[in-house]
Structures are given as structure tokens and as C-alpha cells.
């Protein structure tokens, strides 16, 4: 999945564009964004995006062995961010595998019970677990400001709940589920229902509980469907056998018209 962002150092940028006009600064930042999305740039890409980029703007870029333009500082920062994200992802997956191994010998019934306890079947208010800080001296209650989670935090919590639920979700599905969670709430401004989110852990638990119930229902329905399919298949086989017997009986029966003659 393409990284949607890169680190932008405002102080370094302002220092580096002091000799550029406002139009040239616009061309420069636009080309940086284009490189981040498309990679090294051809002259045609630069013309289509910025028209005639000035020599001072192009001086901010180097050319590779194929004559393509790139900003070396941006390439370094993108590489650092990619390496850090991969390291975090590896740590999260290693943690998930460790929890999976720890729970591999757990009795299925006990796991299901524990999972139901971790994610109760009844609906819960996703905002009910607000963190409240009380000042004993002033008898005043203040609410801790909500801080949105990192994707790795969401993945780790989902991994813990998945392990308790006897790993009902595969590793790949779990990664995608965490990303779907983040994308959903990033898009809607971290709103739950009509109110701002106050406890993302509770929301994650509800998402996992609903997914667990959905998968459990699908498995139950699948078993019923297989049983029904077997019954239909057996009925069809019996019908075909009955037809074959009837035809055989007709073929061995004496012709009535020849008897009358």
C-alpha cells in the first residue's frame, strides 16, 4: 500500500527556498509531491505538472543514470519512513505470532468463553469507557482528551482479542481489518454514531465482537447448508434409482398387443 505522507521539515524548506520566488516555491513543492507519488520524474511529467519549471527549481533535483529527476533529500526521508513502518509491522506480527503460540494449547471451549467475556455479545456504548481524572482537592472532574491510536496499536489489540478467540481471523485478514478500521475513522473524523470517539479500545472490541459473531453465524449456516445439500443429493439419487427401476420393469414386461394377437 502506497505511503500517503512523508516527513516535511518546515524550517529546512523555508531555508532552502529563500532564493526562489513564490511561483517557484509552488513549482518546487508540487514536484516534491509528484516525486513522492510517482517516483523519479521525466521531463514530460514535469512540463505537464508545472509547465516550464525554472532552472533554479530544477537545480533542487538531481538526475539518475536514466536522466530522470529526483530530490535526494526526499528520497532519503521516504526510505527512512518506509524502513520504520516495516520495522513496526514486523514487531506487530512477531507479537501476534507469540500470542498465537501461547494460546495454541488452550481448550476451544475455554477460549470461546474467554473471548465472549472479552467481547460481550450484548451491544455496548462505544464511548462509555471515558477516562476520567478526578481532582480530590477541588472535587472537580475533567475528561482526558482523546488521542487517536496508531495503526500498530489497533493491530496489537485486535491480535490479542483474536488470540483469545482461537485465532478466528487469519494474519492477513487481521492486518487488513486494522487498516479498514483506521481508514474508516480517519475518513469520518473519528465519529462514533453522532458523537466524537472517546475510547478507541472499546470501539475495537466492538468491531472484533461483531466480526466474530458474523464468522460464527456463517460457519453455523454453512453447516446447515451442507446438511440440506446432502439431503437433496440423496433424494435426487433415490429418484434416479426409482426411475431406472421403473424403466427396467417396462422393458421386461410382455407387449400387450402381441399377446392379444
Protein Blocks (a to p, Z undefined) as FASTA:
>chain_A
ZZfbdcddfklmmmmmmmpcfklmmmmmmmmmmmmmnopadfklmmmmnopadfklmmmp
ccdfkopacdfklmmmmmmmmmmmmmmmmmmmmmmmmmmmmmmmpcfklmmmmmmmmmcf
bdcdfklmcccdddfklopacddddddddfklmmmmmmmmmmmnooaacfklmmmmmmmm
mmmmmmnoopghjaccfblklmmmmmmmmmmmmmmmmmmmmmmmmmmmmmmmmmmmmmmm
mmmmmmmmmmmpccfklmmZZ
